[in-house]
Amino acid sequence: QVQLVESGGGLVQPGGSLRLSCAASGRIFSINAMGWYRQAPGKERELVATLTSAGSTNYIESVKGRFTISRDNAKKTVYLQMNSLKPEDTAVYYCNVDVTIYPGLPMRSYWGQGTQVTVSS
């Protein structure tokens, strides 16, 4: 079974940086799209950044120029580098990966367990 394990969250002051990691394990035939979501207290979950298997990236406007999504194919890991953090970035961050386990099975999404990012002075 595929599992995504997140790490790298924590408490940081405004203007600081954090690097989130999401490592996939298990039987994986291929990885398609990858993404990071976040959910702030009292708010709906929102898509923050996406990365396709071809390397294309997209970001919500509020994080452009500050966040960078990347991957390490050999390690089956997706990262989110977060710089110039703001209090409004405070949320639980979730990674999401679209995976094909075997060639004959349809693609499905897997979620990380979530990691708390708190930006506060």
N, CA, C and O atoms as a GROMACS GRO file, in nm:
protein
  484
    1GLN      N    1   0.084  -0.119   0.000
    1GLN     CA    2   0.000   0.000   0.000
    1GLN      C    3   0.088   0.124   0.000
    1GLN      O    4   0.193   0.128   0.064
    2VAL      N    5   0.044   0.225  -0.072
    2VAL     CA    6   0.117   0.350  -0.081
    2VAL      C    7   0.091   0.434   0.042
    2VAL      O    8  -0.023   0.449   0.085
    3GLN      N    9   0.197   0.490   0.098
    3GLN     CA   10   0.186   0.583   0.209
    3GLN      C   11   0.270   0.706   0.181
    3GLN      O   12   0.378   0.698   0.122
    4LEU      N   13   0.220   0.820   0.223
    4LEU     CA   14   0.291   0.946   0.212
    4LEU      C   15   0.319   0.997   0.352
    4LEU      O   16   0.227   1.017   0.432
    5VAL      N   17   0.445   1.018   0.383
    5VAL     CA   18   0.486   1.064   0.514
    5VAL      C   19   0.542   1.204   0.503
    5VAL      O   20   0.640   1.227   0.432
    6GLU      N   21   0.480   1.298   0.573
    6GLU     CA   22   0.520   1.437   0.568
    6GLU      C   23   0.610   1.472   0.687
    6GLU      O   24   0.600   1.412   0.794
    7SER      N   25   0.696   1.569   0.665
    7SER     CA   26   0.780   1.621   0.771
    7SER      C   27   0.821   1.763   0.736
    7SER      O   28   0.805   1.807   0.622
    8GLY      N   29   0.874   1.835   0.835
    8GLY     CA   30   0.928   1.967   0.811
    8GLY      C   31   0.848   2.083   0.865
    8GLY      O   32   0.894   2.197   0.860
    9GLY      N   33   0.729   2.057   0.915
    9GLY     CA   34   0.648   2.165   0.970
    9GLY      C   35   0.703   2.212   1.103
    9GLY      O   36   0.792   2.151   1.161
   10GLY      N   37   0.647   2.323   1.150
   10GLY     CA   38   0.690   2.376   1.277
   10GLY      C   39   0.647   2.519   1.297
   10GLY      O   40   0.564   2.571   1.222
   11LEU      N   41   0.704   2.581   1.399
   11LEU     CA   42   0.676   2.720   1.432
   11LEU      C   43   0.788   2.808   1.382
   11LEU      O   44   0.905   2.781   1.408
   12VAL      N   45   0.752   2.913   1.311
   12VAL     CA   46   0.851   3.004   1.256
   12VAL      C   47   0.796   3.146   1.263
   12VAL      O   48   0.675   3.166   1.254
   13GLN      N   49   0.884   3.244   1.279
   13GLN     CA   50   0.840   3.382   1.283
   13GLN      C   51   0.820   3.437   1.143
   13GLN      O   52   0.877   3.384   1.048
   14PRO      N   53   0.742   3.542   1.129
   14PRO     CA   54   0.722   3.601   0.996
   14PRO      C   55   0.855   3.634   0.928
   14PRO      O   56   0.947   3.686   0.991
   15GLY      N   57   0.862   3.602   0.800
   15GLY     CA   58   0.984   3.621   0.723
   15GLY      C   59   1.075   3.501   0.722
   15GLY      O   60   1.173   3.498   0.646
   16GLY      N   61   1.046   3.402   0.804
   16GLY     CA   62   1.128   3.282   0.810
   16GLY      C   63   1.097   3.185   0.699
   16GLY      O   64   1.015   3.212   0.611
   17SER      N   65   1.166   3.071   0.705
   17SER     CA   66   1.153   2.969   0.601
   17SER      C   67   1.134   2.831   0.661
   17SER      O   68   1.180   2.802   0.771
   18LEU      N   69   1.065   2.748   0.587
   18LEU     CA   70   1.049   2.607   0.620
   18LEU      C   71   1.053   2.526   0.491
   18LEU      O   72   1.017   2.576   0.385
   19ARG      N   73   1.097   2.403   0.502
   19ARG     CA   74   1.098   2.312   0.389
   19ARG      C   75   1.021   2.186   0.427
   19ARG      O   76   1.062   2.111   0.514
   20LEU      N   77   0.909   2.165   0.361
   20LEU     CA   78   0.827   2.048   0.384
   20LEU      C   79   0.868   1.935   0.290
   20LEU      O   80   0.901   1.959   0.174
   21SER      N   81   0.865   1.814   0.342
   21SER     CA   82   0.896   1.696   0.262
   21SER      C   83   0.779   1.600   0.268
   21SER      O   84   0.708   1.591   0.368
   22CYS      N   85   0.760   1.528   0.160
   22CYS     CA   86   0.656   1.426   0.152
   22CYS      C   87   0.714   1.307   0.078
   22CYS      O   88   0.733   1.312  -0.043
   23ALA      N   89   0.741   1.201   0.151
   23ALA     CA   90   0.805   1.083   0.095
   23ALA      C   91   0.703   0.973   0.071
   23ALA      O   92   0.628   0.936   0.161
   24ALA      N   93   0.700   0.922  -0.049
   24ALA     CA   94   0.610   0.814  -0.086
   24ALA      C   95   0.680   0.679  -0.072
   24ALA      O   96   0.798   0.665  -0.107
   25SER      N   97   0.608   0.582  -0.023
   25SER     CA   98   0.662   0.447  -0.010
   25SER      C   99   0.556   0.347  -0.050
   25SER      O  100   0.437   0.379  -0.056
   26GLY      N  101   0.599   0.226  -0.077
   26GLY     CA  102   0.508   0.121  -0.119
   26GLY      C  103   0.526   0.088  -0.266
   26GLY      O  104   0.620   0.132  -0.331
   27ARG      N  105   0.434   0.009  -0.315
   27ARG     CA  106   0.439  -0.032  -0.455
   27ARG      C  107   0.386   0.079  -0.544
   27ARG      O  108   0.267   0.113  -0.538
   28ILE      N  109   0.472   0.135  -0.624
   28ILE     CA  110   0.437   0.245  -0.713
   28ILE      C  111   0.489   0.215  -0.851
   28ILE      O  112   0.610   0.198  -0.871
   29PHE      N  113   0.399   0.210  -0.947
   29PHE     CA  114   0.440   0.192  -1.085
   29PHE      C  115   0.479   0.326  -1.148
   29PHE      O  116   0.582   0.336  -1.215
   30SER      N  117   0.398   0.426  -1.124
   30SER     CA  118   0.428   0.558  -1.176
   30SER      C  119   0.361   0.664  -1.091
   30SER      O  120   0.256   0.640  -1.031
   31ILE      N  121   0.423   0.780  -1.087
   31ILE     CA  122   0.368   0.895  -1.018
   31ILE      C  123   0.330   1.000  -1.122
   31ILE      O  124   0.410   1.033  -1.210
   32ASN      N  125   0.211   1.050  -1.110
   32ASN     CA  126   0.164   1.150  -1.204
   32ASN      C  127   0.174   1.288  -1.139
   32ASN      O  128   0.284   1.334  -1.108
   33ALA      N  129   0.063   1.354  -1.119
   33ALA     CA  130   0.068   1.487  -1.062
   33ALA      C  131   0.094   1.482  -0.912
   33ALA      O  132   0.059   1.385  -0.844
   34MET      N  133   0.158   1.587  -0.861
   34MET     CA  134   0.184   1.603  -0.719
   34MET      C  135   0.136   1.741  -0.677
   34MET      O  136   0.132   1.834  -0.758
   35GLY      N  137   0.100   1.754  -0.552
   35GLY     CA  138   0.054   1.884  -0.507
   35GLY      C  139   0.061   1.899  -0.357
   35GLY      O  140   0.071   1.802  -0.282
   36TRP      N  141   0.056   2.025  -0.315
   36TRP     CA  142   0.048   2.060  -0.175
   36TRP      C  143  -0.079   2.140  -0.151
   36TRP      O  144  -0.110   2.233  -0.225
   37TYR      N  145  -0.152   2.101  -0.048
   37TYR     CA  146  -0.272   2.170  -0.004
   37TYR      C  147  -0.248   2.224   0.136
   37TYR      O  148  -0.156   2.183   0.206
   38ARG      N  149  -0.333   2.317   0.175
   38ARG     CA  150  -0.328   2.364   0.313
   38ARG      C  151  -0.468   2.398   0.360
   38ARG      O  152  -0.556   2.433   0.281
   39GLN      N  153  -0.488   2.386   0.490
   39GLN     CA  154  -0.616   2.418   0.550
   39GLN      C  155  -0.591   2.495   0.679
   39GLN      O  156  -0.536   2.442   0.775
   40ALA      N  157  -0.632   2.620   0.679
   40ALA     CA  158  -0.620   2.705   0.795
   40ALA      C  159  -0.741   2.686   0.885
   40ALA      O  160  -0.846   2.642   0.839
   41PRO      N  161  -0.728   2.718   1.013
   41PRO     CA  162  -0.842   2.703   1.105
   41PRO      C  163  -0.964   2.779   1.056
   41PRO      O  164  -0.956   2.898   1.024
   42GLY      N  165  -1.076   2.710   1.050
   42GLY     CA  166  -1.201   2.771   1.008
   42GLY      C  167  -1.214   2.797   0.860
   42GLY      O  168  -1.310   2.860   0.817
   43LYS      N  169  -1.120   2.750   0.781
   43LYS     CA  170  -1.123   2.773   0.637
   43LYS      C  171  -1.122   2.641   0.561
   43LYS      O  172  -1.087   2.536   0.616
   44GLU      N  173  -1.161   2.648   0.435
   44GLU     CA  174  -1.161   2.531   0.350
   44GLU      C  175  -1.019   2.499   0.304
   44GLU      O  176  -0.933   2.586   0.296
   45ARG      N  177  -0.998   2.372   0.273
   45ARG     CA  178  -0.870   2.331   0.220
   45ARG      C  179  -0.850   2.390   0.081
   45ARG      O  180  -0.942   2.390  -0.001
   46GLU      N  181  -0.730   2.441   0.055
   46GLU     CA  182  -0.701   2.501  -0.073
   46GLU      C  183  -0.574   2.441  -0.134
   46GLU      O  184  -0.482   2.401  -0.063
   47LEU      N  185  -0.572   2.436  -0.264
   47LEU     CA  186  -0.456   2.388  -0.337
   47LEU      C  187  -0.353   2.499  -0.343
   47LEU      O  188  -0.383   2.610  -0.387
   48VAL      N  189  -0.231   2.470  -0.300
   48VAL     CA  190  -0.125   2.569  -0.292
   48VAL      C  191  -0.032   2.562  -0.412
   48VAL      O  192   0.000   2.665  -0.472
   49ALA      N  193   0.012   2.442  -0.447
   49ALA     CA  194   0.110   2.425  -0.554
   49ALA      C  195   0.094   2.289  -0.617
   49ALA      O  196   0.057   2.192  -0.550
   50THR      N  197   0.120   2.281  -0.746
   50THR     CA  198   0.113   2.155  -0.819
   50THR      C  199   0.239   2.136  -0.902
   50THR      O  200   0.305   2.231  -0.942
   51LEU      N  201   0.270   2.009  -0.927
   51LEU     CA  202   0.385   1.971  -1.008
   51LEU      C  203   0.346   1.849  -1.090
   51LEU      O  204   0.308   1.746  -1.033
   52THR      N  205   0.354   1.860  -1.221
   52THR     CA  206   0.321   1.747  -1.307
   52THR      C  207   0.442   1.658  -1.327
   52THR      O  208   0.554   1.696  -1.294
   53SER      N  209   0.418   1.540  -1.381
   53SER     CA  210   0.527   1.448  -1.409
   53SER      C  211   0.624   1.504  -1.512
   53SER      O  212   0.740   1.464  -1.516
   54ALA      N  213   0.576   1.596  -1.594
   54ALA     CA  214   0.660   1.660  -1.694
   54ALA      C  215   0.739   1.777  -1.638
   54ALA      O  216   0.824   1.833  -1.707
   55GLY      N  217   0.711   1.816  -1.515
   55GLY     CA  218   0.786   1.922  -1.451
   55GLY      C  219   0.720   2.058  -1.449
   55GLY      O  220   0.780   2.154  -1.402
   56SER      N  221   0.598   2.068  -1.497
   56SER     CA  222   0.527   2.196  -1.495
   56SER      C  223   0.477   2.226  -1.354
   56SER      O  224   0.432   2.136  -1.283
   57THR      N  225   0.486   2.352  -1.315
   57THR     CA  226   0.444   2.393  -1.182
   57THR      C  227   0.338   2.502  -1.190
   57THR      O  228   0.333   2.579  -1.286
   58ASN      N  229   0.254   2.506  -1.088
   58ASN     CA  230   0.156   2.612  -1.072
   58ASN      C  231   0.141   2.644  -0.924
   58ASN      O  232   0.154   2.556  -0.839
   59TYR      N  233   0.113   2.770  -0.895
   59TYR     CA  234   0.099   2.817  -0.758
   59TYR      C  235  -0.021   2.909  -0.748
   59TYR      O  236  -0.057   2.978  -0.843
   60ILE      N  237  -0.083   2.910  -0.630
   60ILE     CA  238  -0.182   3.013  -0.607
   60ILE      C  239  -0.110   3.147  -0.597
   60ILE      O  240   0.007   3.155  -0.560
   61GLU      N  241  -0.183   3.252  -0.631
   61GLU     CA  242  -0.121   3.383  -0.644
   61GLU      C  243  -0.054   3.429  -0.515
   61GLU      O  244   0.050   3.495  -0.519
   62SER      N  245  -0.111   3.396  -0.402
   62SER     CA  246  -0.061   3.446  -0.275
   62SER      C  247   0.076   3.391  -0.237
   62SER      O  248   0.142   3.448  -0.150
   63VAL      N  249   0.120   3.282  -0.299
   63VAL     CA  250   0.249   3.223  -0.263
   63VAL      C  251   0.352   3.234  -0.375
   63VAL      O  252   0.467   3.193  -0.356
   64LYS      N  253   0.315   3.288  -0.489
   64LYS     CA  254   0.408   3.300  -0.600
   64LYS      C  255   0.528   3.384  -0.560
   64LYS      O  256   0.514   3.490  -0.499
   65GLY      N  257   0.645   3.336  -0.595
   65GLY     CA  258   0.768   3.404  -0.561
   65GLY      C  259   0.820   3.371  -0.424
   65GLY      O  260   0.934   3.405  -0.392
   66ARG      N  261   0.741   3.304  -0.342
   66ARG     CA  262   0.782   3.268  -0.206
   66ARG      C  263   0.795   3.117  -0.187
   66ARG      O  264   0.883   3.071  -0.115
   67PHE      N  265   0.707   3.041  -0.251
   67PHE     CA  266   0.705   2.895  -0.237
   67PHE      C  267   0.757   2.830  -0.364
   67PHE      O  268   0.738   2.883  -0.474
   68THR      N  269   0.822   2.716  -0.348
   68THR     CA  270   0.871   2.638  -0.462
   68THR      C  271   0.843   2.491  -0.438
   68THR      O  272   0.884   2.434  -0.337
   69ILE      N  273   0.772   2.429  -0.532
   69ILE     CA  274   0.748   2.286  -0.525
   69ILE      C  275   0.851   2.216  -0.613
   69ILE      O  276   0.881   2.262  -0.723
   70SER      N  277   0.904   2.105  -0.565
   70SER     CA  278   1.004   2.030  -0.639
   70SER      C  279   0.993   1.882  -0.602
   70SER      O  280   0.917   1.845  -0.513
   71ARG      N  281   1.069   1.800  -0.671
   71ARG     CA  282   1.064   1.656  -0.645
   71ARG      C  283   1.201   1.594  -0.662
   71ARG      O  284   1.289   1.649  -0.727
   72ASP      N  285   1.216   1.478  -0.602
   72ASP     CA  286   1.332   1.392  -0.621
   72ASP      C  287   1.276   1.258  -0.664
   72ASP      O  288   1.224   1.182  -0.582
   73ASN      N  289   1.285   1.227  -0.791
   73ASN     CA  290   1.225   1.106  -0.844
   73ASN      C  291   1.284   0.979  -0.782
   73ASN      O  292   1.212   0.884  -0.753
   74ALA      N  293   1.414   0.978  -0.763
   74ALA     CA  294   1.479   0.860  -0.706
   74ALA      C  295   1.430   0.832  -0.566
   74ALA      O  296   1.415   0.716  -0.527
   75LYS      N  297   1.406   0.937  -0.489
   75LYS     CA  298   1.360   0.921  -0.351
   75LYS      C  299   1.208   0.921  -0.340
   75LYS      O  300   1.154   0.904  -0.230
   76LYS      N  301   1.139   0.940  -0.452
   76LYS     CA  302   0.993   0.947  -0.453
   76LYS      C  303   0.943   1.047  -0.349
   76LYS      O  304   0.855   1.018  -0.269
   77THR      N  305   1.002   1.163  -0.352
   77THR     CA  306   0.973   1.266  -0.254
   77THR      C  307   0.940   1.398  -0.322
   77THR      O  308   1.006   1.438  -0.418
   78VAL      N  309   0.839   1.465  -0.270
   78VAL     CA  310   0.803   1.598  -0.317
   78VAL      C  311   0.828   1.696  -0.204
   78VAL      O  312   0.804   1.665  -0.087
   79TYR      N  313   0.876   1.814  -0.238
   79TYR     CA  314   0.912   1.915  -0.139
   79TYR      C  315   0.833   2.043  -0.162
   79TYR      O  316   0.786   2.071  -0.272
   80LEU      N  317   0.820   2.119  -0.057
   80LEU     CA  318   0.767   2.254  -0.066
   80LEU      C  319   0.858   2.346   0.014
   80LEU      O  320   0.856   2.345   0.138
   81GLN      N  321   0.937   2.424  -0.057
   81GLN     CA  322   1.023   2.523   0.007
   81GLN      C  323   0.941   2.650   0.026
   81GLN      O  324   0.888   2.706  -0.070
   82MET      N  325   0.931   2.696   0.150
   82MET     CA  326   0.850   2.812   0.183
   82MET      C  327   0.940   2.920   0.241
   82MET      O  328   0.999   2.901   0.348
   83ASN      N  329   0.949   3.030   0.172
   83ASN     CA  330   1.030   3.143   0.215
   83ASN      C  331   0.941   3.263   0.242
   83ASN      O  332   0.826   3.267   0.200
   84SER      N  333   0.995   3.360   0.314
   84SER     CA  334   0.923   3.484   0.345
   84SER      C  335   0.784   3.454   0.399
   84SER      O  336   0.684   3.511   0.354
   85LEU      N  337   0.778   3.366   0.494
   85LEU     CA  338   0.649   3.320   0.547
   85LEU      C  339   0.574   3.432   0.616
   85LEU      O  340   0.633   3.519   0.681
   86LYS      N  341   0.443   3.428   0.601
   86LYS     CA  342   0.353   3.527   0.659
   86LYS      C  343   0.257   3.458   0.754
   86LYS      O  344   0.233   3.338   0.741
   87PRO      N  345   0.201   3.532   0.849
   87PRO     CA  346   0.103   3.472   0.940
   87PRO      C  347  -0.013   3.404   0.867
   87PRO      O  348  -0.064   3.302   0.915
   88GLU      N  349  -0.054   3.458   0.754
   88GLU     CA  350  -0.164   3.399   0.680
   88GLU      C  351  -0.127   3.265   0.614
   88GLU      O  352  -0.215   3.197   0.561
   89ASP      N  353   0.000   3.228   0.618
   89ASP     CA  354   0.041   3.096   0.571
   89ASP      C  355   0.017   2.988   0.675
   89ASP      O  356   0.032   2.869   0.646
   90THR      N  357  -0.019   3.027   0.795
   90THR     CA  358  -0.044   2.931   0.902
   90THR      C  359  -0.156   2.836   0.862
   90THR      O  360  -0.266   2.879   0.829
   91ALA      N  361  -0.128   2.707   0.866
   91ALA     CA  362  -0.224   2.606   0.826
   91ALA      C  363  -0.164   2.468   0.846
   91ALA      O  364  -0.044   2.454   0.873
   92VAL      N  365  -0.248   2.368   0.834
   92VAL     CA  366  -0.200   2.232   0.821
   92VAL      C  367  -0.177   2.206   0.672
   92VAL      O  368  -0.267   2.227   0.591
   93TYR      N  369  -0.059   2.161   0.638
   93TYR     CA  370  -0.022   2.138   0.499
   93TYR      C  371  -0.026   1.989   0.468
   93TYR      O  372   0.025   1.907   0.544
   94TYR      N  373  -0.088   1.955   0.356
   94TYR     CA  374  -0.105   1.817   0.314
   94TYR      C  375  -0.045   1.799   0.175
   94TYR      O  376  -0.069   1.880   0.086
   95CYS      N  377   0.032   1.693   0.157
   95CYS     CA  378   0.075   1.659   0.023
   95CYS      C  379  -0.024   1.562  -0.039
   95CYS      O  380  -0.091   1.486   0.031
   96ASN      N  381  -0.032   1.567  -0.169
   96ASN     CA  382  -0.120   1.479  -0.245
   96ASN      C  383  -0.047   1.433  -0.369
   96ASN      O  384   0.013   1.513  -0.441
   97VAL      N  385  -0.052   1.303  -0.394
   97VAL     CA  386   0.019   1.245  -0.508
   97VAL      C  387  -0.074   1.151  -0.582
   97VAL      O  388  -0.139   1.066  -0.521
   98ASP      N  389  -0.080   1.167  -0.713
   98ASP     CA  390  -0.157   1.076  -0.798
   98ASP      C  391  -0.065   0.964  -0.843
   98ASP      O  392   0.039   0.988  -0.904
   99VAL      N  393  -0.105   0.841  -0.812
   99VAL     CA  394  -0.019   0.725  -0.829
   99VAL      C  395  -0.090   0.615  -0.906
   99VAL      O  396  -0.209   0.590  -0.886
  100THR      N  397  -0.016   0.550  -0.993
  100THR     CA  398  -0.058   0.424  -1.052
  100THR      C  399   0.025   0.314  -0.989
  100THR      O  400   0.148   0.313  -1.002
  101ILE      N  401  -0.041   0.221  -0.920
  101ILE     CA  402   0.031   0.115  -0.851
  101ILE      C  403   0.076   0.006  -0.949
  101ILE      O  404   0.190  -0.040  -0.944
  102TYR      N  405  -0.014  -0.034  -1.035
  102TYR     CA  406   0.015  -0.133  -1.139
  102TYR      C  407  -0.039  -0.083  -1.271
  102TYR      O  408  -0.132  -0.003  -1.274
  103PRO      N  409   0.019  -0.130  -1.382
  103PRO     CA  410  -0.027  -0.082  -1.513
  103PRO      C  411  -0.175  -0.104  -1.538
  103PRO      O  412  -0.238  -0.024  -1.608
  104GLY      N  413  -0.232  -0.209  -1.485
  104GLY     CA  414  -0.372  -0.240  -1.510
  104GLY      C  415  -0.472  -0.172  -1.420
  104GLY      O  416  -0.593  -0.190  -1.437
  105LEU      N  417  -0.425  -0.094  -1.324
  105LEU     CA  418  -0.513  -0.028  -1.229
  105LEU      C  419  -0.522   0.121  -1.260
  105LEU      O  420  -0.427   0.181  -1.311
  106PRO      N  421  -0.637   0.180  -1.228
  106PRO     CA  422  -0.651   0.324  -1.252
  106PRO      C  423  -0.567   0.406  -1.155
  106PRO      O  424  -0.532   0.360  -1.047
  107MET      N  425  -0.538   0.527  -1.196
  107MET     CA  426  -0.466   0.620  -1.110
  107MET      C  427  -0.554   0.659  -0.992
  107MET      O  428  -0.676   0.673  -1.007
  108ARG      N  429  -0.494   0.678  -0.875
  108ARG     CA  430  -0.568   0.724  -0.760
  108ARG      C  431  -0.481   0.818  -0.676
  108ARG      O  432  -0.359   0.819  -0.687
  109SER      N  433  -0.548   0.896  -0.595
  109SER     CA  434  -0.480   0.995  -0.514
  109SER      C  435  -0.452   0.943  -0.374
  109SER      O  436  -0.533   0.872  -0.315
  110TYR      N  437  -0.336   0.981  -0.321
  110TYR     CA  438  -0.299   0.949  -0.185
  110TYR      C  439  -0.262   1.078  -0.113
  110TYR      O  440  -0.208   1.171  -0.172
  111TRP      N  441  -0.293   1.081   0.016
  111TRP     CA  442  -0.272   1.200   0.097
  111TRP      C  443  -0.171   1.174   0.208
  111TRP      O  444  -0.167   1.066   0.267
  112GLY      N  445  -0.092   1.274   0.236
  112GLY     CA  446  -0.008   1.271   0.354
  112GLY      C  447  -0.091   1.297   0.478
  112GLY      O  448  -0.208   1.333   0.470
  113GLN      N  449  -0.029   1.278   0.594
  113GLN     CA  450  -0.102   1.290   0.720
  113GLN      C  451  -0.122   1.434   0.764
  113GLN      O  452  -0.199   1.461   0.856
  114GLY      N  453  -0.055   1.525   0.700
  114GLY     CA  454  -0.062   1.666   0.736
  114GLY      C  455   0.047   1.706   0.832
  114GLY      O  456   0.084   1.630   0.921
  115THR      N  457   0.098   1.826   0.814
  115THR     CA  458   0.198   1.880   0.904
  115THR      C  459   0.165   2.026   0.934
  115THR      O  460   0.133   2.102   0.843
  116GLN      N  461   0.173   2.063   1.060
  116GLN     CA  462   0.134   2.197   1.103
  116GLN      C  463   0.245   2.298   1.074
  116GLN      O  464   0.361   2.276   1.108
  117VAL      N  465   0.206   2.406   1.012
  117VAL     CA  466   0.295   2.521   0.991
  117VAL      C  467   0.232   2.640   1.061
  117VAL      O  468   0.121   2.680   1.029
  118THR      N  469   0.304   2.696   1.156
  118THR     CA  470   0.256   2.812   1.230
  118THR      C  471   0.355   2.926   1.214
  118THR      O  472   0.472   2.913   1.246
  119VAL      N  473   0.306   3.037   1.163
  119VAL     CA  474   0.388   3.156   1.142
  119VAL      C  475   0.338   3.263   1.239
  119VAL      O  476   0.228   3.316   1.223
  120SER      N  477   0.418   3.292   1.338
  120SER     CA  478   0.375   3.385   1.443
  120SER      C  479   0.496   3.444   1.513
  120SER      O  480   0.599   3.378   1.529
  121SER      N  481   0.483   3.568   1.553
  121SER     CA  482   0.586   3.634   1.632
  121SER      C  483   0.548   3.641   1.779
  121SER      O  484   0.624   3.693   1.860
   0.00000   0.00000   0.00000
